[in-house]
Amino acid sequence: MTEVIILLILIVINGLFSMAEISLVSARKARLEAQALKG
């Protein structure tokens, strides 16, 4: 049973990383630079 819970947690974490990667790739470079200047 614990294996199933661990597997589900890893799948959720993988999904979060995938969403973060997609948002970074699709973000405009100018917007990222503006946010970097703001801190």
Secondary structure, 3 states (H helix, E strand, C coil): CHHHHHHHHHHHHHHHHHHHHHHHHHCCHHHHHHHHHHC
